[in-house]
């Protein structure tokens, strides 16, 4: 039984490490890594099911991989992640499904923190400082980002939400939990960061590109259609295919599509997925750990 979790963790470290390096260097995760990671995790789960005569092991791996893929696709749909991140997350789901089934993951003390929720909360805790720094760097000198962010913050509804986010800190202070009150002050900070990142996504993470410079995997910021036919969809996780690019270029030459189109880029996020995986495997739930230190 010990061999299986060791293989799952080691394979995850290798695949996720290589995927993170590729993402940081090029902004893309090769399909060979993302798909390969998922396939290896499923094969290891199948090996475990065969060895221990337990079909539920591979079933748990497949189900959690599918659930993580759906969650990742939602983030892609909202414009926060790239397609490579979604495919990597599917492999992580398969890995965590197997590790949980054989009891390898640290157990949360609170019953409402199952392992998959622990991973997602760890992801949020790691993602916010990473994304905040990343977004600040690429959006700081962009006047459109500052203008968009100012428009978000200036809305009455946004101001009301930010004020309301102070209430948990106030309540903790009133019951004499000063450390927890200080911790809850992160809520309005996180909301402000989320608004800023939304502004970054709408401005600094979009690029106008000549159709002749399009390359496979580019994702259109908006659907490209000619008549009733959609040539490229902003929700296509694989991005533009060579055939789609060729068609766009042909239609542009005929004047049926513009000569420049806007493509979107995602934050280089694979490293965060990797760090959240390591945290979930070796530490457990960061919410519980931090709460235990503050109370």
C-alpha positions as CSV (number, residue, x, y, z in Angstrom):
1,X,0.0,0.0,0.0
2,X,2.9,2.4,0.7
3,X,4.3,2.2,-2.8
4,X,1.2,3.7,-4.4
5,X,1.1,7.0,-2.6
6,X,4.8,7.4,-3.0
7,X,4.5,6.9,-6.8
8,X,1.5,9.3,-6.9
9,X,3.3,12.0,-5.0
10,X,6.6,11.6,-6.8
11,X,5.0,11.6,-10.2
12,X,2.9,14.7,-9.2
13,X,6.1,16.5,-8.1
14,X,7.8,15.8,-11.4
15,X,4.9,16.6,-13.7
16,X,3.7,19.7,-11.8
17,X,7.3,21.0,-11.4
18,X,7.9,20.7,-15.1
19,X,4.6,22.2,-15.9
20,X,5.3,25.2,-13.6
21,X,8.6,25.8,-15.2
22,X,7.1,25.7,-18.7
23,X,4.3,28.1,-17.6
24,X,6.7,30.6,-16.1
25,X,9.0,30.5,-19.1
26,X,6.5,30.6,-22.0
27,X,3.1,31.2,-20.5
28,X,1.9,27.8,-21.7
29,X,1.8,24.3,-20.4
30,X,2.5,21.7,-23.1
31,X,-0.4,19.3,-23.6
32,X,2.1,16.4,-23.2
33,X,2.6,17.4,-19.6
34,X,-1.0,18.3,-18.7
35,X,-2.6,15.3,-20.4
36,X,0.3,13.0,-19.5
37,X,-0.1,13.9,-15.8
38,X,-3.8,13.0,-15.8
39,X,-3.2,9.8,-17.7
40,X,-0.4,8.7,-15.3
41,X,-2.6,9.4,-12.3
42,X,-5.4,7.4,-13.7
43,X,-3.1,4.5,-14.6
44,X,-1.7,4.5,-11.0
45,X,-5.2,4.5,-9.6
46,X,-6.1,1.6,-11.9
47,X,-2.9,-0.2,-10.7
48,X,-4.0,0.3,-7.1
49,X,-7.5,-0.9,-7.8
50,X,-6.1,-4.1,-9.5
51,X,-3.5,-4.7,-6.8
52,X,-5.9,-4.3,-3.9
53,X,-9.0,-5.6,-5.7
54,X,-10.8,-2.3,-5.0
55,X,-12.5,-0.7,-8.0
56,X,-13.6,2.3,-5.9
57,X,-10.0,3.6,-5.8
58,X,-9.9,4.3,-9.6
59,X,-13.5,5.5,-9.4
60,X,-12.7,8.1,-6.7
61,X,-9.8,9.2,-8.8
62,X,-11.8,9.7,-12.0
63,X,-14.7,11.4,-10.2
64,X,-12.5,13.9,-8.4
65,X,-10.5,14.5,-11.6
66,X,-13.7,15.3,-13.4
67,X,-14.9,17.6,-10.6
68,X,-11.6,19.5,-10.5
69,X,-11.7,19.9,-14.3
70,X,-15.2,21.4,-14.1
71,X,-14.1,23.8,-11.3
72,X,-11.1,24.8,-13.4
73,X,-13.2,25.2,-16.5
74,X,-15.4,27.6,-14.6
75,X,-12.4,29.7,-13.7
76,X,-11.4,29.6,-17.4
77,X,-14.9,30.6,-18.4
78,X,-14.7,33.6,-16.1
79,X,-11.4,34.6,-17.7
80,X,-9.2,34.0,-14.7
81,X,-7.2,30.9,-15.8
82,X,-5.6,29.6,-19.0
83,X,-6.6,26.3,-20.6
84,X,-3.4,24.6,-19.4
85,X,-4.2,25.3,-15.8
86,X,-7.6,23.6,-16.2
87,X,-6.0,20.4,-17.6
88,X,-3.4,20.4,-14.9
89,X,-6.1,20.7,-12.2
90,X,-7.8,17.6,-13.6
91,X,-4.6,15.6,-12.9
92,X,-4.4,17.0,-9.4
93,X,-8.0,16.0,-8.7
94,X,-7.1,12.4,-9.9
95,X,-4.1,12.4,-7.6
96,X,-5.9,13.7,-4.5
97,X,-8.8,11.3,-5.1
98,X,-6.4,8.3,-5.0
99,X,-4.4,9.7,-2.0
100,X,-7.5,10.3,0.0
101,X,-8.9,6.9,-0.7
102,X,-5.9,5.2,0.8
103,X,-5.8,7.5,3.8
104,X,-2.6,9.3,2.8
105,X,-3.7,12.9,3.2
106,X,-3.7,14.8,6.5
107,X,-7.2,14.7,8.0
108,X,-9.0,17.9,8.8
109,X,-10.3,18.1,12.4
110,X,-13.5,19.8,11.3
111,X,-15.9,17.5,9.5
112,X,-17.0,20.1,7.0
113,X,-13.4,20.3,5.6
114,X,-13.1,17.3,3.2
115,X,-9.8,17.0,1.4
116,X,-11.1,18.6,-1.8
117,X,-12.3,21.7,0.1
118,X,-9.0,21.8,1.9
119,X,-7.2,21.9,-1.4
120,X,-9.4,24.7,-2.7
121,X,-9.0,26.8,0.5
122,X,-5.2,26.3,0.3
123,X,-5.3,27.3,-3.3
124,X,-7.1,30.6,-2.4
125,X,-4.7,31.4,0.4
126,X,-1.7,30.8,-1.8
127,X,-3.2,32.4,-4.9
128,X,-4.1,35.8,-3.5
129,X,-0.7,37.0,-2.6
130,X,0.8,35.5,-5.7
131,X,-1.9,37.0,-8.0
132,X,-1.7,40.3,-6.2
133,X,2.0,40.7,-6.8
134,X,1.7,39.4,-10.3
135,X,-1.2,41.7,-11.1
136,X,0.5,44.7,-9.5
137,X,3.6,44.2,-11.6
138,X,1.9,43.9,-15.0
139,X,-0.9,46.4,-14.3
140,X,0.9,49.1,-12.3
141,X,2.0,51.2,-15.3
142,X,-1.1,50.5,-17.4
143,X,-3.4,53.6,-17.3
144,X,-6.4,51.5,-18.5
145,X,-6.0,49.1,-15.5
146,X,-6.1,52.0,-13.1
147,X,-9.1,53.5,-14.8
148,X,-11.0,50.2,-14.8
149,X,-10.1,49.6,-11.1
150,X,-11.3,53.1,-10.2
151,X,-14.6,52.5,-11.9
152,X,-15.1,49.2,-10.0
153,X,-14.3,50.8,-6.6
154,X,-16.4,53.8,-7.3
155,X,-19.7,51.9,-7.5
156,X,-22.0,52.2,-4.6
157,X,-22.6,48.4,-4.4
158,X,-18.8,47.8,-4.3
159,X,-18.4,50.3,-1.4
160,X,-21.2,48.6,0.5
161,X,-19.7,45.1,0.1
162,X,-16.3,46.4,1.2
163,X,-17.8,48.0,4.3
164,X,-19.8,44.8,5.1
165,X,-16.6,42.8,4.8
166,X,-15.3,44.5,7.9
167,X,-18.1,43.1,10.1
168,X,-16.4,39.7,10.9
169,X,-13.4,41.6,12.2
170,X,-15.6,43.9,14.3
171,X,-17.5,41.0,15.8
172,X,-14.3,39.2,16.7
173,X,-13.0,42.3,18.3
174,X,-16.2,42.7,20.4
175,X,-15.8,39.2,21.8
176,X,-12.1,39.9,22.7
177,X,-10.5,37.8,20.0
178,X,-8.0,40.4,18.8
179,X,-5.8,38.1,16.8
180,X,-8.8,36.7,14.9
181,X,-10.1,40.2,14.4
182,X,-6.7,41.2,12.8
183,X,-6.9,38.1,10.6
184,X,-10.4,38.9,9.4
185,X,-9.2,42.3,8.2
186,X,-7.8,40.3,5.3
187,X,-11.4,40.0,3.9
188,X,-11.7,43.6,2.6
189,X,-8.1,43.4,1.4
190,X,-8.8,40.2,-0.5
191,X,-12.0,41.7,-2.0
192,X,-10.0,44.8,-3.1
193,X,-7.3,42.5,-4.7
194,X,-10.0,40.6,-6.5
195,X,-11.4,43.8,-8.0
196,X,-7.9,44.9,-9.0
197,X,-7.2,41.5,-10.7
198,X,-10.5,41.8,-12.5
199,X,-9.4,45.2,-13.9
200,X,-6.0,43.6,-14.8
201,X,-7.8,40.8,-16.7
202,X,-9.9,43.3,-18.6
203,X,-6.9,45.5,-19.6
204,X,-3.3,44.3,-19.1
205,X,-4.1,40.6,-19.9
206,X,-5.6,41.4,-23.3
207,X,-3.5,42.1,-26.4
208,X,-4.4,43.3,-29.8
209,X,-2.7,41.1,-32.4
210,X,-2.4,41.1,-36.1
211,X,-4.1,38.1,-37.6
212,X,-0.9,37.1,-39.4
213,X,0.8,36.8,-36.1
214,X,-1.7,34.4,-34.5
215,X,-0.4,31.1,-33.3
216,X,-2.0,27.9,-32.2
217,X,-3.4,28.0,-28.7
218,X,-4.2,31.7,-28.7
219,X,-7.6,32.4,-27.1
220,X,-9.9,35.1,-28.5
221,X,-11.1,37.6,-25.9
222,X,-14.5,37.6,-27.7
223,X,-16.1,35.1,-30.0
224,X,-15.1,35.6,-33.7
225,X,-17.9,34.9,-36.0
226,X,-18.6,35.3,-39.7
227,X,-22.3,35.1,-40.5
228,X,-23.8,32.3,-38.4
229,X,-20.5,30.4,-38.1
230,X,-18.3,30.8,-35.0
231,X,-14.7,30.7,-36.1
232,X,-13.0,31.0,-32.7
233,X,-14.7,30.9,-29.3
234,X,-13.5,32.6,-26.2
235,X,-14.6,29.5,-24.2
236,X,-12.4,27.1,-26.3
237,X,-10.1,25.6,-23.7
238,X,-7.6,24.5,-26.4
239,X,-7.4,27.9,-28.0
240,X,-7.3,28.5,-31.8
241,X,-6.5,25.5,-34.0
242,X,-4.3,25.9,-37.1
243,X,-7.4,25.5,-39.3
244,X,-9.2,28.2,-37.3
245,X,-6.2,30.6,-37.7
246,X,-6.0,29.9,-41.4
247,X,-9.7,30.6,-41.8
248,X,-9.4,33.8,-39.8
249,X,-6.6,35.0,-42.0
250,X,-8.5,34.2,-45.1
251,X,-11.6,36.0,-44.0
252,X,-9.5,39.0,-42.8
253,X,-7.9,39.2,-46.3
254,X,-11.4,39.3,-47.8
255,X,-12.4,42.1,-45.4
256,X,-15.0,39.9,-43.6
257,X,-13.0,39.9,-40.3
258,X,-10.8,42.7,-39.0
259,X,-7.0,42.7,-39.5
260,X,-6.4,42.7,-35.8
261,X,-8.2,40.8,-33.0
262,X,-7.9,40.9,-29.3
263,X,-6.6,37.8,-27.5
264,X,-6.6,37.1,-23.8
265,X,-3.8,35.8,-21.6
266,X,-4.1,34.2,-18.2
267,X,-2.0,34.7,-15.1
268,X,0.9,32.2,-15.0
269,X,-0.9,30.1,-12.3
270,X,0.4,26.5,-12.6
271,X,3.0,27.2,-9.8
272,X,0.2,28.1,-7.4
273,X,-1.6,24.8,-8.3
274,X,1.6,22.9,-7.5
275,X,2.2,24.7,-4.2
276,X,-1.4,24.1,-3.1
277,X,-1.0,20.4,-3.9
278,X,2.2,20.2,-1.7
279,X,0.5,22.1,1.1
280,X,-2.5,19.7,1.0
281,X,-0.3,16.6,1.0
282,X,2.2,17.6,3.7
283,X,0.5,20.2,5.9
284,X,-3.3,19.9,5.6
285,X,-5.8,22.7,5.7
286,X,-4.3,26.1,6.1
287,X,-7.5,27.6,7.4
288,X,-7.4,25.2,10.4
289,X,-3.7,25.8,10.9
290,X,-4.0,29.6,10.9
291,X,-7.2,29.6,13.0
292,X,-5.5,27.4,15.6
293,X,-2.6,29.8,15.9
294,X,-4.9,32.8,16.2
295,X,-7.5,31.5,18.8
